């Protein structure tokens, strides 16, 4: 455990990209899932079901390559802005792991880093847990482990909203229609209600969705959820994406559909499986014209937003936000996103959509 008190007067000397991690080959899949599910009461058969999703794509999750591409884009953005912060990368569940990255940073003489988490909305799993992971890694590294401070959430930054709005327009173009002539369903990772009650996840999501829909000129929109993975006895945020599509189809109100996974920053395994496979198959069966809008990825406006958030903390730029909530806090309060998982014994069974739960890939 570090015994020296972090010196916050030291200038920022590095940048850390914080992410989830994913397998990069068939032999990585089960060790990766064991990392993700460690301490959770998930039967082996459920784990094997999730493994099949990864094996369907050759055992390789796109998330690590997406992060490499994002790092290169950030490096170019920093160079343009003359931000002299070397970039490091650490993951929760796969290489490069946080302790290894912080040890590397320590060996390089780095003492204080700004971090960007690849999660745009506040909740335990998307923010606080990462902060806990990093603190645990600092304790493993020991004395002189670098201090890591995250930049604020950018869910309502004009760069993120602009990137998402352009993504909606491109999806509408692929349908040969205006955005106003389509139903727009925003998707985000579902979380347990007990987690949602202790964070601003839903509030931030709805604000971002509203801002994008308004700018895209879409009146018919809703926020739905995907990737639920808990036991059926535990309530999670709803409606499920497939249930929402089926309900609108049954009501006769669904003529064209755009899906925007606004809760994710890259087209990784969850997006590919839940939307490009399951949702696309349902839409095909129901003869619903559907386009899946792209995530932020390395969109120039998104990368520029990261540069803005860093420059804010360096004292070079005023905070920028659109909408009603204003710029989010830089430093999380002590009780921010507190969550103690309540895990009833056993998992499995059927969710509200009639599909097994506890068997979804998770990369957030």
C-alpha positions as CSV (number, residue, x, y, z in Angstrom):
1,X,0.0,0.0,0.0
2,X,1.3,3.4,-0.9
3,X,2.6,5.1,2.3
4,X,3.4,8.5,0.8
5,X,0.6,11.0,0.5
6,X,-0.1,11.9,-3.1
7,X,1.1,15.4,-3.9
8,X,-1.6,17.2,-5.9
9,X,0.6,20.2,-6.4
10,X,2.7,18.2,-8.9
11,X,1.7,19.1,-12.4
12,X,-0.1,16.6,-14.6
13,X,2.6,14.6,-16.4
14,X,0.6,11.8,-18.2
15,X,-2.7,10.7,-19.6
16,X,-4.4,7.3,-18.9
17,X,-7.0,5.7,-21.1
18,X,-9.2,3.5,-18.8
19,X,-11.2,0.7,-20.3
20,X,-12.7,-2.7,-19.8
21,X,-10.5,-5.0,-21.9
22,X,-11.5,-8.0,-24.0
23,X,-10.1,-11.3,-25.3
24,X,-7.8,-11.2,-28.3
25,X,-8.0,-14.9,-29.3
26,X,-9.9,-18.1,-28.7
27,X,-7.6,-19.1,-25.8
28,X,-8.2,-15.8,-24.0
29,X,-12.0,-16.1,-23.8
30,X,-12.5,-18.2,-20.7
31,X,-9.7,-16.5,-18.7
32,X,-11.2,-13.2,-19.6
33,X,-14.7,-14.2,-18.6
34,X,-13.3,-15.6,-15.3
35,X,-11.8,-12.2,-14.6
36,X,-15.1,-10.4,-15.4
37,X,-17.3,-12.8,-13.4
38,X,-14.9,-13.3,-10.4
39,X,-16.9,-13.2,-7.2
40,X,-20.2,-13.4,-9.0
41,X,-22.5,-16.4,-8.6
42,X,-22.7,-17.3,-12.3
43,X,-22.9,-21.0,-13.1
44,X,-20.2,-22.5,-15.5
45,X,-22.8,-23.2,-18.1
46,X,-23.8,-19.6,-18.3
47,X,-20.1,-18.6,-18.7
48,X,-19.9,-21.1,-21.6
49,X,-22.9,-19.5,-23.3
50,X,-21.2,-16.1,-23.2
51,X,-17.9,-17.7,-24.5
52,X,-19.8,-18.9,-27.5
53,X,-20.7,-15.3,-28.4
54,X,-17.1,-14.4,-28.4
55,X,-16.1,-17.6,-30.3
56,X,-18.7,-16.6,-32.9
57,X,-16.3,-13.7,-33.7
58,X,-13.1,-15.8,-33.6
59,X,-12.6,-15.3,-29.9
60,X,-11.6,-11.7,-30.5
61,X,-13.4,-8.7,-29.0
62,X,-12.9,-5.5,-31.0
63,X,-12.6,-3.3,-27.9
64,X,-8.8,-3.5,-27.6
65,X,-8.2,-2.6,-31.2
66,X,-10.8,0.2,-30.9
67,X,-8.8,1.5,-27.9
68,X,-5.5,1.4,-29.8
69,X,-7.2,3.4,-32.6
70,X,-8.6,5.9,-30.1
71,X,-5.1,6.3,-28.5
72,X,-3.6,7.1,-31.8
73,X,-6.4,9.7,-32.5
74,X,-5.9,11.2,-29.0
75,X,-2.1,11.4,-29.6
76,X,-2.7,13.3,-32.8
77,X,-5.2,15.6,-31.1
78,X,-2.7,16.3,-28.2
79,X,0.0,17.1,-30.8
80,X,-2.2,19.6,-32.5
81,X,-3.0,21.3,-29.2
82,X,0.6,21.0,-27.9
83,X,-0.6,19.0,-24.9
84,X,2.6,17.3,-23.7
85,X,1.2,14.3,-21.9
86,X,2.4,10.8,-22.8
87,X,-0.5,8.4,-23.2
88,X,-0.8,5.2,-21.3
89,X,-3.6,2.5,-21.3
90,X,-5.0,0.3,-18.6
91,X,-7.9,-2.3,-18.5
92,X,-10.0,-3.7,-15.7
93,X,-10.3,-7.3,-17.1
94,X,-7.5,-7.9,-19.7
95,X,-4.0,-6.8,-20.7
96,X,-2.8,-4.2,-20.2
97,X,-4.0,-4.5,-16.6
98,X,-4.1,-1.5,-14.3
99,X,-1.3,-2.6,-11.9
100,X,1.0,-3.3,-14.9
101,X,0.3,0.1,-16.4
102,X,0.7,2.0,-13.2
103,X,4.0,0.2,-12.6
104,X,5.1,1.2,-16.0
105,X,4.1,4.8,-15.4
106,X,6.0,4.7,-12.1
107,X,9.1,3.4,-13.7
108,X,8.8,6.2,-16.3
109,X,8.8,8.7,-13.4
110,X,5.2,9.7,-13.8
111,X,3.5,11.0,-10.7
112,X,0.1,12.5,-11.6
113,X,-2.1,11.5,-14.5
114,X,-5.4,12.7,-16.0
115,X,-7.6,9.8,-17.0
116,X,-10.4,9.3,-19.5
117,X,-12.8,6.5,-18.8
118,X,-14.4,4.8,-21.9
119,X,-17.8,5.3,-20.3
120,X,-19.8,8.5,-20.8
121,X,-22.4,8.1,-18.1
122,X,-22.1,7.9,-14.3
123,X,-22.8,4.6,-12.5
124,X,-21.0,2.2,-10.3
125,X,-19.7,-0.1,-13.0
126,X,-19.0,2.7,-15.4
127,X,-17.1,5.1,-13.0
128,X,-16.8,4.3,-9.3
129,X,-15.7,0.8,-9.8
130,X,-12.9,1.9,-12.2
131,X,-11.8,4.4,-9.6
132,X,-11.7,1.6,-7.0
133,X,-9.8,-0.6,-9.4
134,X,-7.2,2.1,-9.9
135,X,-6.8,2.7,-6.2
136,X,-6.3,-1.1,-5.7
137,X,-3.7,-1.0,-8.4
138,X,-1.9,1.9,-6.7
139,X,-1.8,-0.1,-3.5
140,X,-0.3,-3.0,-5.4
141,X,2.4,-0.8,-7.0
142,X,3.3,0.7,-3.6
143,X,5.2,3.9,-2.8
144,X,5.3,6.5,-5.5
145,X,2.5,4.9,-7.5
146,X,1.2,7.7,-9.8
147,X,-2.0,9.6,-8.7
148,X,-4.8,9.2,-11.3
149,X,-7.6,11.8,-11.6
150,X,-10.4,11.4,-14.1
151,X,-11.7,14.1,-16.3
152,X,-15.4,14.9,-16.0
153,X,-18.2,13.1,-17.7
154,X,-18.8,14.5,-21.2
155,X,-22.3,13.1,-21.9
156,X,-23.5,16.6,-22.6
157,X,-20.4,18.1,-24.2
158,X,-21.1,19.6,-27.6
159,X,-18.5,17.3,-29.2
160,X,-20.2,14.1,-28.0
161,X,-23.7,15.4,-28.9
162,X,-22.4,16.5,-32.3
163,X,-20.8,13.1,-33.1
164,X,-24.0,11.3,-32.1
165,X,-26.2,13.6,-34.1
166,X,-24.1,13.1,-37.2
167,X,-24.3,9.3,-36.6
168,X,-28.1,9.5,-36.6
169,X,-28.1,11.4,-39.9
170,X,-25.8,8.9,-41.6
171,X,-28.0,6.1,-40.4
172,X,-31.1,7.8,-41.8
173,X,-29.3,8.4,-45.1
174,X,-28.6,4.7,-45.4
175,X,-32.4,4.1,-45.1
176,X,-33.1,6.7,-47.8
177,X,-35.1,8.8,-45.4
178,X,-34.8,11.9,-43.2
179,X,-34.2,11.3,-39.5
180,X,-37.7,12.8,-38.8
181,X,-39.2,9.9,-40.8
182,X,-37.8,7.2,-38.5
183,X,-38.2,5.9,-35.0
184,X,-35.0,6.5,-33.0
185,X,-34.2,4.1,-30.2
186,X,-31.2,5.0,-28.1
187,X,-29.7,2.0,-26.3
188,X,-27.5,1.8,-23.2
189,X,-26.3,-1.0,-20.9
190,X,-29.0,-2.0,-18.5
191,X,-28.0,-1.9,-14.8
192,X,-29.7,-3.2,-11.6
193,X,-32.4,-0.8,-10.2
194,X,-30.5,-0.8,-6.9
195,X,-27.5,0.6,-8.8
196,X,-29.5,3.1,-10.8
197,X,-31.1,4.5,-7.6
198,X,-27.7,5.6,-6.4
199,X,-26.4,7.4,-9.4
200,X,-27.3,9.8,-12.2
201,X,-27.1,7.3,-15.0
202,X,-30.7,7.6,-16.2
203,X,-30.8,11.3,-15.9
204,X,-27.6,11.8,-17.9
205,X,-28.7,9.3,-20.5
206,X,-32.1,10.9,-21.0
207,X,-30.5,14.4,-21.3
208,X,-28.0,13.2,-23.9
209,X,-30.8,11.4,-25.9
210,X,-33.0,14.5,-25.8
211,X,-30.2,16.7,-27.1
212,X,-29.3,14.4,-29.9
213,X,-33.0,13.8,-30.9
214,X,-33.6,17.5,-31.0
215,X,-30.6,18.3,-33.1
216,X,-31.4,15.5,-35.5
217,X,-35.0,16.6,-35.8
218,X,-36.5,13.3,-34.5
219,X,-39.7,13.5,-32.5
220,X,-40.3,9.7,-32.2
221,X,-37.6,8.5,-29.9
222,X,-37.1,6.5,-26.7
223,X,-34.3,5.2,-24.4
224,X,-34.2,1.4,-24.1
225,X,-31.7,-1.0,-22.6
226,X,-29.6,-4.0,-23.7
227,X,-27.1,-6.5,-22.2
228,X,-29.0,-7.3,-19.1
229,X,-27.2,-10.1,-17.3
230,X,-28.6,-10.5,-13.8
231,X,-30.9,-13.1,-12.2
232,X,-34.6,-12.7,-13.1
233,X,-35.4,-12.0,-9.4
234,X,-33.3,-8.8,-9.6
235,X,-35.0,-5.8,-11.3
236,X,-33.0,-4.1,-13.9
237,X,-33.6,-1.0,-16.0
238,X,-36.1,-1.6,-18.8
239,X,-37.5,-1.8,-21.5
240,X,-35.2,-4.3,-23.2
241,X,-34.3,-3.4,-26.8
242,X,-36.0,-6.5,-28.3
243,X,-39.1,-6.0,-26.2
244,X,-39.3,-2.4,-27.4
245,X,-39.0,-3.3,-31.0
246,X,-41.6,-6.0,-30.7
247,X,-44.0,-3.8,-28.9
248,X,-43.8,-1.0,-31.4
249,X,-44.1,-3.5,-34.3
250,X,-47.3,-4.9,-32.7
251,X,-48.8,-1.4,-32.3
252,X,-48.2,-0.7,-36.0
253,X,-46.1,2.5,-35.3
254,X,-42.8,1.3,-36.5
255,X,-42.1,2.1,-40.2
256,X,-38.3,2.7,-40.1
257,X,-35.9,2.2,-37.2
258,X,-32.6,3.7,-36.2
259,X,-30.7,2.2,-33.3
260,X,-28.1,4.3,-31.6
261,X,-26.0,2.7,-28.9
262,X,-25.4,6.0,-27.1
263,X,-24.3,4.3,-23.9
264,X,-21.2,2.8,-25.5
265,X,-18.2,4.6,-27.0
266,X,-17.1,1.9,-29.5
267,X,-18.7,-0.9,-31.6
268,X,-17.5,-3.7,-29.4
269,X,-18.9,-7.1,-28.6
270,X,-22.1,-6.1,-26.8
271,X,-23.0,-3.7,-29.7
272,X,-22.2,-6.3,-32.3
273,X,-24.1,-9.2,-30.6
274,X,-27.1,-7.4,-29.1
275,X,-27.8,-5.0,-32.0
276,X,-26.0,-6.2,-35.1
277,X,-27.1,-9.8,-34.5
278,X,-30.2,-10.1,-32.3
279,X,-31.9,-6.8,-33.0
280,X,-31.1,-7.0,-36.7
281,X,-32.5,-10.5,-36.9
282,X,-35.7,-9.5,-35.2
283,X,-36.1,-6.5,-37.6
284,X,-35.5,-8.8,-40.6
285,X,-38.1,-11.3,-39.3
286,X,-40.7,-8.4,-38.9
287,X,-39.7,-6.7,-42.2
288,X,-38.7,-3.5,-40.4
289,X,-36.1,-1.4,-42.3
290,X,-33.4,-0.8,-39.7
291,X,-30.1,1.0,-39.6
292,X,-27.7,0.8,-36.7
293,X,-25.9,4.2,-36.1
294,X,-22.3,4.1,-35.2
295,X,-20.8,4.8,-31.8
296,X,-18.4,7.7,-31.1
297,X,-15.3,5.6,-31.9
298,X,-12.7,8.0,-33.3
299,X,-15.1,10.6,-34.6
300,X,-13.2,13.9,-34.8
301,X,-15.7,15.7,-32.6
302,X,-15.5,13.0,-29.9
303,X,-11.7,13.0,-30.0
304,X,-11.8,16.8,-29.8
305,X,-14.0,16.6,-26.8
306,X,-11.4,14.5,-25.0
307,X,-8.9,17.2,-25.8
308,X,-11.3,19.8,-24.4
309,X,-11.8,17.9,-21.2
310,X,-8.0,17.6,-20.7
311,X,-7.4,21.3,-21.4
312,X,-10.1,22.2,-18.9
313,X,-8.2,20.4,-16.2
314,X,-4.9,22.0,-17.4
315,X,-6.5,25.4,-16.9
316,X,-6.4,26.3,-20.6
317,X,-10.1,26.2,-21.4
318,X,-13.5,27.1,-19.9
319,X,-16.0,24.2,-19.4
320,X,-18.4,23.6,-22.2
321,X,-21.8,21.8,-22.0
322,X,-25.1,22.0,-23.8
323,X,-28.6,21.4,-22.4
324,X,-30.0,21.8,-18.9
325,X,-27.6,19.9,-16.6
326,X,-24.5,21.9,-17.2
327,X,-20.9,20.7,-16.9
328,X,-20.5,17.7,-14.6
329,X,-18.3,17.7,-11.6
330,X,-14.5,17.2,-12.0
331,X,-14.1,15.4,-8.6
332,X,-16.6,12.8,-7.6
333,X,-18.1,13.2,-4.2
334,X,-17.3,10.6,-1.6
335,X,-20.7,9.0,-1.9
336,X,-20.9,9.2,-5.7
337,X,-22.4,6.0,-7.4
338,X,-22.2,4.0,-4.2
339,X,-23.5,0.4,-4.8
340,X,-23.4,-2.8,-2.9
341,X,-24.4,-5.7,-5.2
342,X,-27.4,-7.7,-3.9
343,X,-26.9,-11.1,-5.6
344,X,-29.7,-13.6,-4.9
345,X,-28.5,-17.2,-4.9
346,X,-28.3,-18.7,-8.4
347,X,-28.8,-17.0,-11.7
348,X,-30.4,-18.0,-15.0
349,X,-34.0,-18.4,-16.0
350,X,-35.9,-16.1,-18.4
351,X,-35.9,-12.4,-18.6
352,X,-39.0,-10.4,-19.5
353,X,-38.2,-10.9,-23.1
354,X,-38.3,-14.7,-22.7
355,X,-34.5,-15.0,-23.3
356,X,-32.0,-16.4,-20.8
357,X,-30.4,-13.9,-18.6
358,X,-26.9,-14.1,-17.0
359,X,-25.4,-15.0,-20.4
360,X,-24.6,-11.6,-22.1
361,X,-21.2,-10.4,-23.1
362,X,-20.3,-7.3,-21.1
363,X,-17.6,-4.7,-22.1
364,X,-18.3,-1.5,-20.1
